Amino acid sequence: MSSGPGDTFALYVRDALGISTPTADAIPPLTPPVPRLPGVTLPGTFGPEWDRWWAQSLVAGGAQHVPGRWPAGLPKELVEAHEQWEPDRRSPENTQQRNDARVAFSKLLNEVVEQLTEELGHPPLFELDVIEIPVEGQFWRRLGKSKVLVSEELKSSRNVIAPLESVIRELAQ
């Protein structure tokens, strides 16, 4: 199983520009909140292009890794604004918070695996990629058979057991 932070740039663009599409609206806003970028006029095709870009960023390992396919009309100042907004992941406070969340998630994962091991009579074999995103609330979205998005809040909560167990149980079959 792999677990790591997801790229937030596409979500930052969504929040900063106020993009509203069914795909964009299905994911909660980033936390900390993103200030809106004033005075930007976007082409009418920007929303559908953002949806495509978001989907490709999940496959490519981040929105910044598909630069030749960024939505047309993306304001250049958003890259710098994103860098200023993004919390310093190396700060002692963020490092401690990340470590605490990792330990809590590891304990919950072990709990699920132990229960399934007992039921199956052997440890479950599975491959699961957990992408953590800093969005509001307890959010979970399955992206494919073995890839999920999870909010930082849900990842460190006992509430993650139900969706995690459901996916692992299916993968271990």
C-alpha positions in Angstrom: 0.0 0.0 0.0 1.2 3.5 -0.8 0.0 6.6 0.8 1.1 10.2 0.1 0.1 13.7 -0.5 -1.8 14.6 -3.6 -0.9 17.5 -5.9 -3.2 20.4 -5.0 -2.4 22.8 -7.9 -5.5 21.9 -10.0 -7.7 22.2 -6.9 -6.1 25.5 -6.0 -6.9 26.8 -9.5 -10.5 25.6 -9.1 -10.9 27.5 -5.8 -8.9 30.6 -6.8 -10.9 31.0 -10.0 -14.3 29.8 -8.7 -14.6 27.0 -11.3 -18.0 25.2 -10.9 -18.6 22.0 -12.8 -20.1 18.8 -11.6 -16.6 17.4 -11.4 -15.2 20.4 -9.6 -18.1 20.7 -7.2 -17.8 17.0 -6.2 -14.6 17.7 -4.3 -14.7 20.0 -1.2 -12.7 23.3 -1.1 -9.1 23.2 0.0 -8.1 24.0 3.5 -6.7 26.5 4.4 -9.2 28.4 2.2 -7.9 29.8 -1.1 -8.4 33.5 -1.8 -10.3 34.2 -5.0 -8.2 35.8 -7.8 -10.0 39.0 -8.8 -10.5 40.4 -12.2 -9.9 37.3 -14.3 -11.9 36.6 -17.4 -11.9 32.9 -18.4 -12.8 31.4 -21.8 -16.2 29.6 -21.8 -14.4 26.3 -22.3 -12.3 26.7 -19.2 -14.6 24.6 -16.9 -14.7 21.5 -19.2 -10.9 21.9 -19.8 -10.4 22.0 -16.0 -12.3 18.8 -15.6 -10.1 17.1 -18.2 -7.0 18.5 -16.6 -8.0 17.3 -13.2 -8.6 13.8 -14.5 -5.3 13.7 -16.2 -3.5 15.1 -13.1 -4.7 12.1 -11.1 -3.1 9.8 -13.7 0.1 11.8 -14.2 0.8 12.3 -10.5 -0.2 16.0 -10.3 -1.5 18.9 -12.4 2.0 20.4 -12.7 3.1 17.2 -14.6 0.7 17.8 -17.5 1.8 21.4 -18.4 1.3 21.0 -22.1 -2.3 20.2 -21.4 -3.2 23.0 -18.9 -6.6 24.7 -19.6 -6.4 27.5 -22.1 -6.5 30.9 -20.4 -4.9 29.8 -17.1 -3.5 32.9 -15.5 0.2 32.6 -15.1 0.2 34.3 -11.6 -1.6 31.3 -10.2 1.6 29.2 -10.0 3.3 31.8 -7.8 0.1 32.3 -5.7 -0.2 28.6 -5.2 3.4 28.4 -3.9 2.7 31.2 -1.5 -0.6 29.6 -0.3 0.8 26.1 0.1 1.7 25.3 3.7 5.4 24.5 4.3 5.3 20.8 4.6 8.7 20.8 6.3 7.8 23.1 9.2 8.0 21.4 12.6 4.2 21.9 13.2 3.3 20.3 9.8 5.8 17.6 10.1 4.4 16.6 13.6 0.8 16.8 12.3 1.8 14.6 9.3 3.6 12.1 11.5 0.6 11.9 13.9 -1.8 11.3 11.0 0.5 8.6 9.6 0.7 6.8 12.9 -3.1 7.0 13.4 -3.8 5.8 9.9 -1.2 3.0 10.2 -3.0 1.7 13.4 -6.3 1.8 11.7 -4.9 0.0 8.6 -3.4 -2.7 10.9 -6.8 -3.1 12.6 -8.5 -3.7 9.3 -5.7 -6.1 8.0 -5.8 -8.1 11.3 -9.6 -8.5 11.1 -9.4 -9.7 7.5 -6.4 -12.0 8.3 -8.5 -13.6 11.0 -11.5 -14.0 8.6 -9.5 -15.2 5.6 -7.0 -17.4 7.5 -4.1 -15.6 5.9 -3.0 -12.0 5.5 -4.9 -10.2 2.7 -2.9 -9.4 -0.4 -3.8 -6.1 -2.1 -2.4 -3.1 -3.8 -3.9 0.3 -2.8 -2.7 3.8 -3.6 -4.1 6.4 -1.1 -3.8 10.0 -2.2 -4.2 12.5 0.6 -5.6 15.9 -0.3 -6.1 18.9 2.1 -9.8 19.5 1.6 -12.5 20.4 4.1 -14.2 17.7 6.1 -14.1 14.0 5.9 -13.9 13.2 2.2 -13.3 9.8 0.4 -13.5 9.1 -3.3 -12.6 5.9 -5.1 -10.7 6.7 -8.4 -10.3 3.2 -9.7 -10.0 -0.3 -8.5 -6.9 0.4 -6.3 -6.7 4.2 -6.0 -8.6 6.5 -3.6 -8.6 10.1 -2.6 -8.9 10.8 1.1 -9.0 14.1 3.0 -6.4 14.6 5.7 -9.2 14.9 8.3 -10.8 11.5 7.3 -7.4 9.8 7.1 -6.7 10.5 10.7 -10.2 9.6 11.9 -11.6 6.2 12.9 -14.3 7.0 10.3 -11.8 5.9 7.6 -12.2 2.3 8.7 -15.5 1.6 6.8 -14.4 2.8 3.4 -10.9 1.5 3.8 -12.1 -2.0 4.8 -14.6 -2.0 2.0 -11.9 -1.4 -0.6 -9.3 -3.7 0.9 -12.0 -6.5 1.3 -12.8 -6.1 -2.4 -9.1 -6.0 -3.5 -8.2 -9.0 -1.3 -10.8 -11.3 -3.0 
